[in-house]
Amino acid sequence: MNDAEFVRMMASIILASSPLIIAVCGETITERAGVVNLSLDGTMLMAAMTGFVMGLKTENVWLGFLAGAIVGAVFGAIVAYGSISLGKSQVAVGFVLTLLGDDLSAFLGQNFTRIPGQVVKHLGIPLLKDIPIIGPIFFNQDMVVYFSYILIIVTWWFISRTQPGLHLRSSGERPEAAFARGVNVRRVRYLYTMLGGALVGIAGAAYSLDVKIGWSEGATRGLGWIALAIVIFGGWSPVRGALGAILFGATKAVATILQRTFPEISVVAFNAIPWVLMLAVLFVVGSDVTERLIEFMPKRLQPPLRRMLRITAPLALGSSIAEE
Amino acid sequence: MKPSVIKNPRMDRLYNLLMPLLAALAALAVGAVMLLLLGVDPVVAYSALLEGAFGSKNALADTLVKATPLLLVGVGICIAFRGGVVNIGGEGQLVVGAVASTLVGLSFPEASGWVVIPLALLAGFLAGAIWGGIPGVLKAYFNVNEILSTIMMNQIAVQGMNFLLRGPMIDPVQLQAASRIPQTARLSRLFDLPRLVPTRLHLGTALAVLVAILVFILLWRTIIGYRIRAVGLNPHASRYAGIHVQRYLVLALLLSGALGGLAGAVQVYGVHHRMFTDGSATGFTGSAGFNGIVAALFGQLHPLGTIPAAFLFGALLVGANAMQRAVQVPSALITALNGLLVVFVVSTDLWRRRLQHKQLSETLREEISQVKEVKATP
């Protein structure tokens, strides 16, 4: 592989990861507030379909994204209503919505499969895109990719450096304490489930309008689950989650290259690689093995390593809040 | 005092029965609007649906056959959910169970059905147990979220199935043909599960009902089941009570997966008599691994409640196909209708619980005020 090919591959990895990054940031926000929105896979399918059709009908790609965001927010609102107001298991509500989103998108989008539609325009950033290697990889992309960069930073900043972010985290860690301090936990959870859902919707639309252009039944099936896994891999941090998304994109790219290099090995082996890898990663970050390995390291390195590798879920994740 | 549902067990049971039916009716009403929009007479369409699901002996048999894997998977889901773990890996467990049982049938083509069928069902059961047990071990001892790991196990199972059916297990006849349809050879007719009446109805359906009853006994009449449920209700309290929490977490997922695998084996020996793939899991399973979860939720996560729930879903699936043939509606409408039904069923359940909650708090409030009155009057 020569340099130009490498740069092209890296650029395509960044592009392919950007919707995942957006979805991961959205779900991270939701889960940090204490709600698991399990409907990601269905939400993304519905949003991809709606966004594509909206873009096609209005001939405006951004209205497509808006439609996707609205769909995502509605799905988020249903999860919030089911889990917060009705006290039903978040997992059950989210799972049912996953199935519904899959079915409904297939039904509503049946007349729009495999037709050309609106596409996000390529937009290199002047000056930055001329930096050797880094420029063409990161700054010769389109608005969706730039949005994902900004989103990583804004999400991180919002969650860990602002007052509303503190309320968000407290609702996910110690809802009772947050309530005692005057935080309206229910409202906070509603708000961020819908906001996170809207971002997931944007991610869905980013597939049909940018990364996997067009709509067909089940176009983004499976990616929602990947996003959910990456949120955990990222330890509920948007920055680590984004790295996870890029890592996932990279393994897929590497699998494709390996497949070309070793055509005698079955395609399915390579198709299975990302999934096995994800499982292995969840295993590594969750188990005591990592902790034991860290203890072998020099004392000074231990705390940062632990911060990098270990994960702890928001304490009240998935719990319902006691009636005030 | 006002008569309330919660105070009257018989009324409450009636409610439990009626609510899912109401939900189904609501979903069908929305479906009727969709049909009208498509320019189809809903009365014609729905009578085709009913006719297709219950209209004849064959139709009824088809409904029961369709309900069988839903019931097996659903009963497994009951175990997992009661044990406090979520198993979304039904699809994968079905697939590995089917593959393992097919391997048994292909390995002993000359043996007697009396030997091969039980062996094959056992193989499916064990393969499913392994496929469910892995996420169980990962959850219990390595803190890996079981929702995600079961989903990943689904994907891995599908890739494994595609590999086996395109290569080592492919029908030798297909190997000669140019198209190479990825399927195994037909299993010996001696291995077909016995038919109960001269229809497509096979022994697997009776087996599934038996399993549901056994699981009910396991969960509510044995110590193991009691411990599984205790861990599901409160793991911390269970640990204090001396229950080995991790072991029972693994057991719940393992049993749940095993029933999924058994469902796969039953599908192979009762319905398809071979294994095939279209590249995805749904090609073989018909989404039974997912619909089984819905049937379990519909049946209030109770093995016996899952029996009618699975039957209803089987009827809907079979009837919807008949409806599609009769009035030429797009197949996507059927899946949408299915999704709607699920949402309605789950939401009425929510509504019912809320009602109960409200009535409970009302009753409590009344009782408290009565106590106060008693105290107030010296």
Interface residues (C-beta under 8 A of the other chain):
Chain A: L38 G82 L86 G87 K88 V91 A92 V93 F95 V96 L97 L99 L100 D102 D103 L104 A106 F107 L108 Q110 E217 G222 W225 L228 A229 I232 S266 V268 A269 N271 A272 W275 V276 M278 L279 L282 F283 G286 S287 D288 V289
Chain B: V86 I88 L138 Y141 F142 N143 V144 N145 I147 L148 S149 I151 M152 M153 Q155 I156 Q159 G160 N162 F163 R166 G167 F290 I293 V294 L297 P330 A332 L333 T335 A336 N338 G339 L340 V342 V343 V346 S347 D349 L350 W351 R353 R354 H357
